[in-house]
Amino acid sequence: MKTTLENKEFDELEYLKYQMKYLGFGENEKLYKDLEIGINSHEKQFHINALSDKTLLENTVNITLEFRKSDQGKVFINSYHGELINEKGSRISHHFPVHKEDSYTVKEAINLLEGRSVKIELLNPKSGENEPVFTKLNFVEPKTEKDNYQFQNFYKNYGIYTRQIVERAHLVFDKPEHKENAIKSLEKGNIVNVKFELKDRVVEGKAVLNPQYKNINLYDQDMNRINTNKPLLGLDVDNKHQKSNIKEHNISRSI
């Protein structure tokens, strides 16, 4: 018969496992073992190192989950640190806070680190209300004192309508639900397998949503840019960042 304390500790462990799964780490026994070791340690803070295979093939990412303990002994996932290493050896890192709701999944964080935009719910400081926002990391401005990139946020009044953008791009869908799934996946910053019209025929390729310029970047299967409606300043996610054999990304939200 377990004591109340033992049940409490068990519930806390299971809840932390659930959080880790929701964030995109899956059911990883090694991570669970490291978590138990950290919980049973006397340290007020501890961390767990993890890897992810959800990057472009030429990139790698290291994830550090950061935990803290309250004075009452409760354990919380405080944040996680993502460091992306690209094909040139450059390191791009950012701290992502973890909340009870609306935290970035690891896949969404990787999409941000690879330069794509992600749609989330965020407080609009002007209206004082939560609303859908497209956000991306600003790699041009200096980092903050906490060694984080600043975000570029495109709120509702910026006028980004993904469905209209998809329709203008002449994408072809076999079923209506495929279109809905593609829209959701594009809004999460994923590289999506698509079919589109090109020179009076339908071809297969890849698509990336570019909310800042309200268009879709289309690529062939090798991530060579196809459509020529590039933004005036060229500040898009171009093939110099995403070219090569890329991993297939599921068009549903991954956990």
N, C-alpha and C positions, 0 to 999 in steps of 0.2 A: 504494500500500500504506500503510494507516494505521499509525502507530506505536502502541505500547502506551498511551502517554499520551493520544493522540488517541481511541483506543477507549474509554479510561476516561472521558474527558470526554463522549464521545458517549453512553455508557451512563448516566452521571449525568444528563445532560440529558433523556434519554428517561424515566428513572425519575421525575424531577421533573415532567415532563409527565403521566406516568401518575398521580402523586399529585394533581395539579391536576384532572385529569379525574375521579378518584374523589371528590374533595371537592365536585364539582358544577359545575366551570367549563367542562366540555365540551372540545371541541377548538377552541381559540380562537387563531388565528394571531397576532393582536396581542399576546395574553398571552405566547405562546411567544417572540415577538420581544423583548418587554420582558424576559423571563426570560434570554434569551441575552445581552442587553446588561448585565444585572445580574451574570451569571456572569463575564463578561469584564472587568468593572470592577475597580478596586483597592479598592473599599469592602468593609469587613468585614460590613456589613449593608446591605441594600437592600430596597425594597418595590415592589410592583406594585399599581396600582389597578384594580379591576374592578367591574362592575355585575351585577345579577341581576334577572330578570323574574319571580321566583318568589314575590313578595309579593302581598298583596291589592292590588287596582287603585289604591286611594287611598293606598297607601304606596309609598315608594321606599327602596332600600337601597344603601349604598356599602360595598364590601368592599376592604380593604387587606391583601394578602398580604405577610407579613413574613418575609424570608429572612436567614440568617446564614451566615458562612463560618468553618470551623474553622481552627486554625493550620496544618493540613495542606492547606488549600484546598478541603475538601469543602463542598458547599453543602447546606443544610437549609431546609425550610419550618419556621419556628419557630412561627408562629401566624398567625391572621388576625383582623383587627378588623372587626366588623360594626357599621354605624351605620344604624339605621332611622329614617326621617323620616315621621311619620304625617300624616294629613290636617289636623291642627291645627298642624303645623309643629314639634311636639315631637320631640326627638332622643333615641333610645334606643340606647345603644352597649354593646358587651361584647367582650372579647378571648377568642378560642377557641383553645386550644393545639392543635397538630397533632402526633400521635404516629404511629408506624408502623401501629398498629391502633387501631380504635375511636375515631377522631376524628369530631367532628360534621361532617356534610356541610353545605354552604351552605343547603340546604333545611331541614334540621333546625335550624340556627342561626336562620334567619328565623322558623320556627315558634316558637322560644323567644322571640325578640325581639317577636313579635306576641302573646305572652302564653299560648301553648299549651304543653302538656306533651309531652315526648318520652321514649320508653322506650329505655334504654341498659343496657350492662353496667357495673357500678361496684362498687368495693370497699366492702363493708359494714364499717365500723369496729368494730362489735360482734362480728360473727362472724369477721372477718378473711378472708372469702372474697368472690370476685366473684359477683354475682348480678344478675338483672334489676331495674332501678330506674326508676320514673317520676320525671322531674326537670323542674323549671320554674324560671324566673328569679323571684326575690323582689323585686318592685318596691316593696315597702313599707319594707324595711330599708335603712339607708344603704349606699352602695357601699363596697367595700374600698379599701385604700390604693392598689391597682393599678387603681382606677377600674372595677372589675368588680362586677356584681350578685352577691349571694349566691344559692345554689341552695336550693330546697326539694326534698328527696328523699323519695320514698315507697317504702320497701323492701318486700321480699316479705311480711314479717310484717304490713304494713298491709292486706293482703288485697284487692288489686285484681285481679279476674278479668275481663278484657275480654270474653271469650266470653259469660259470664253477663250482663254489662252490656248487650251487644248484643242478647241474647235478650229481656231485660226491656224493651228499647226498642221492641219489635215491628217491627223492621226486616224488610223483605221482600227476598229475593234470588231471582233467576231460576235461578241455578245454585249448587251448593255452593262451587265455587271463588271465586265472587264474594264470598261471605261471608268466606272465608279471606283474600282480598285486602283486603277492607274492614277486617278486624280488624288486619292488619299496618299498613295505612295510618293508621288511627286512632291506633295506638300510636306512630306517628312524628310525631304532632301535626298531620297534614294535615286540611284541611276536605274531607270526602268526600261525593260525590254518592250519595244513597241513595233508596230507596223505603221508606215506612213507613205503617202503618195509622193513619188519622185519621178518626174519626167514621164508622166502618163502610165506609170506602173506602181505597184505596191511592193515595197522592200521592207526588210527587217533591220532594225538598228537599236539605238539607245537614245533615251531622252532625259534631259535634266531641266528642271524648272528654274528659271532665272527671274524671281519675283521683282528684283530691283528694276529690271528693264521690261517687266511684264511680257516676257516671251519664253519660249522653250528652245533650248539648244539641242539640236539633233545631230547624232553621230552615226557612223556606220558601225559594224560589229567590232572593228578594231579601234574604236573611239577617235576616228578622224572626223573633224567637224564637217557637216554637210550643208546645213542651211546657212545662207550668207547674210541674214539680217542681224549681224553682230552689232552690239551697242556702239555708239559713237566713240566712247572712250576705251572700248575693248575690255572693260572690267567684268568679264564673264568667267565662268568656270570653263576654261578652254582645254584643248587636248594636251597642252604641255603639262597640265596637272593630272589629267585623267586618262591619257592614252595608254595603250597596252592591253594585255589580256586581263579583263576585270572579272571579279566574282559576280555571279548572278545574285541579284538582290530580290528577295521575295516581295511581292507587291502588297502584302498585308503588313500590319504593324507587328514587328518582331519583338518578343520578350525574352 
